[in-house]
């Protein structure tokens, strides 16, 4: 071995060991560690408190109570119907926002995403002004077809869809913007029409994004409270979903409220854990 080889070997960076060495020697500044820990405790401790107060011994009996089963069944049904409604209308709207440039597209996108930041109670009032018996569309539906939407199960579905659809639209639009348009262009050059290209090329490309958006949409619809109680009321078996049942149970039966809250917490954790890789890349 020549002296030059020894010199080059001595000066060559240890690429295999340096990342691990840097990871071991990295120190978190105290000025960041303390507020980060406090923030984590602030978010986690209420959930720990919910788990600590759960009546585990009587949990099976609590889960089979008629009121709990009725609220759970209605919540699942309405959240599923609201999600199907959102997929039917939200996917084409997301495609329009992502693929078609038109005047005022930013304004339309802003209005579409307003329910994300709008207080749900305000959304319920807005729904009443449009779909109520004296609303812009509700009065016509009532006088022409005899259809009344407020304080019905259909009203629950509309309220949940109103607050949940933006989650689906944002997820699908992001998937469309990140997809490779060359496949769509190739399909067009081969003679495929726009509808064929959309159904056979575009939808399969963004199917994971649609699935993730639909799951988030379903979870948001399942936990909707403000717009539902304002637009649909709180009638057991007809409009009383699990969040509304929690609100009512807090006044009479704390343990029932805890059980219903535990169900909603479990669903949220499972959904967030299953969709984690959609927006966070773990090392």
N, C-alpha and C positions, 0 to 999 in steps of 0.2 A: 504494500500500500504506500503510495507516494505521499510526501508531506502536504502536497496540495489537496489530496483527498481528505487528510486529517483536518485541514483547515476548513474545507467546505462542510465536512460533517459536523464540525464544532459550531459553525455559524449558521447551519441549516435550522430553520424554526421547527420546533416539535409540534407539527400540526395536529397530531393525534391526541396529545395530552394537554395542550394549552387551553382548549375550551373548557375541559373539566376543571383544570387548575383555576381558570378565571371564575368559573361558577362557584368553586369552593371558597375563594377569597373575596367574593362579592359581599359587601356589607350593606344592609339597609340603613339609611340615615334615621336616627331617632326621631327627627322632626317629621318624617313621613310615616314611620312605623306606628307612632302613638295615635295620630288621627285616623290612620287606616284601621287600626285595631278597634278604636272607638266606633268607627262607622260600621264595621262588621258586627260588633256587639249590638249596636242600635238596631240593625236589621234582623239579626238572628234571635236575640233574646225574646222578643214577642212571640216568635214561632215556638221557641223552647217552652215558654210559659203556656202556650196552647196545648202542647204535648203533655206538659206536666199536669195540667188540670183535666186532661181527658179521663172520663170514667171508664178505664179499661175493663174493669170487672163486669160492668153492665153494658159494655159496648155492643155485643151481639143483640141484646134485647132492644137497645136503643135504635139500632139500625133497622129493626123490623117493625118499629112503630108505624101505624098508618100515616101519621102526619109526615114523618121522615120519608117513607117510601113514596108517598104522593108527590111531595116536593121534588124528590130525586127523579122520579119518573117524568114529571112535567119538565124539569130542567133539561134532562137529556133529550127529550123529544123536541122541545122548542129550540134548543141550541143546535141540534142537528138540522132541523128545518131552516133555521136562520143561516146556517153555513151553506146549505144547498142553494138557498136564495142568493147569498153573497157570491158563490162561485159562478152561478148562472149569469149574474150581472157584472160582477167585479172583474172577472178574467177578461171579457171583451173591453171593459173600460181601461184596465191596465195595459192591454195591447194598444189601445188607441193613444194613451199617453206616452207609451214607449216607442211606438213605431210611426205614428202619423204626426208630422209637424203641422200645426194649424194656429191661427192667431188666437191669443188668449190662453194658450195651453198652460202657462204657469198659473194663471188665475183659476183655471179649472182644477189643476192639481191642488192648489191651496184650498179651494172649497171642498174637494174630495177628502182631504186629510183633516179638515176642521174638527170632526167628531173626536179625533185623538186628544185634543186639548180642550174641547168644549165640555163644561160641566154636564154630566149625564142628565141632571134634572132639567137643565135648559134644553137639552135635546128632546126630553119628554114633552116639554111645553111646546116646542116647535112642531113635534109630531101631532099634538092635539090641534094646533092651529091649521094644519094641513089635512089631517085625516079624521079630525073630530066631526061630530054630526053637524057642526056649523063651520067646518073648515073649508079650505079652498077646494079640496077634492072630496072630502068626506061628506059634505052636504049633497054633492051630486051623486055619490054612491048610495047615500041613504034614500034620496028622493027617486032615483031611477031604478036601482036594483034592490033597495031595502037592506043594504049591507052596512053594518055598523062595526067599526074596527076597534075603537077604544074599549077598554075593560073586557076584552075577550082574549082567548088564547092566541088568535091571530095577531092581536095587538102586541102580545108578548114577543112573538116572532119578529114583527116589524121593529120594535124597540131594540131588540138584541141585534138585528141585522144592521140597524142604523149606526150603532156604536162599534160594531165588529168589522164591518166591511173595509174600513181603511187599512186594517192590519193585513188583510188579504191583498188589497190593491198594491200596497207598498212592497210586499214580498214578491208578487208576480211581476210587477214592473221592474224591480231590481233584477230578477232572473232574466227577463226579456232583454234588458240593457246589457247584461253580462253574457248573453248567448252569442254564438257565432252566426252571423247573418249569411255567411257564404253558403250554408246548406239551403237556406230559403232561396237565395239567388240561383243556386244550381237547379232547384226544383222548378223555378220560374222559367229558366232557359230550356228545360225539358218539356215545357208546355203545360205544367200544372197551374191551375187557376189559383186565385187568392184563397178561396175557401179550402181547396184541397191542400194547399201549402200550409195553411194554418192548422188544419186538423191532423195532417200526416207528418208534418215536419216541425212546426213551431211548438205545438202542444207537447209532443214527446221530448223536445229539447228542454222545456221549462217545467216538465212534470214534477221534478223534486221541489222546485220553488212553489208550485201550486199546492203540492201536498203540505209543505211547511206552512204556507200562508193559511190553508184551510184549517190546519190544526190550531194555529194561533187564533184564528177567527172563532173556532168552536170554543176554545178556552175562554176567550173574552166574552162571548155570548153567554156561556155558562155562569160567569160571575157578574153579569150585568144586574144593577140594582136601581140606580136613579131614574133612568129613562123608563124602566119597566113599571115601577110603582107610580110614576107620574102619568104615564099614558095608558097603562093596563090595569092599575089598581093592585090590590092584594087580597084576592079571593081564593081560599083554599080549594085545591082541585081544579081550578080554572086558570088562575093567573099567578098563584103563589109559587114562585120558584124557590130554589134553595137560599139565595141571598135574602129574599124577602122573608122566608121562614126563619132565618137566623135573626133578622131584625125583630120579628114578632116574638120569638122564643126568648130573647134577652129580657123581656118584661115578665115572663111567667116561669120559664124553665131554662135555667142557665146551662144545665148539662146537655139538654137537647140542642141548644145553640152551639155548644162546643163540639158536639158530634157532627153537626152539619158543617161547621167551619173546618173540622178535620177532613171531611170528605173533599171540600173545595181545595184545601191545602194539598192534599194528596194528589189530586188531579193536576194541580198547577206544577207541583214538583216533578211529576212523571213527564209531563209535556215538556217542561224546560230542559229536563235531563235528556230526553230523547231528541230534542232539536238543538242541543248545544253545539254540535259540529256544524250546524248551518251557518253560524255567525262567529264561532270561536274556534280557531285551529289550535288544538292542544299539542304540546311538544311530544 
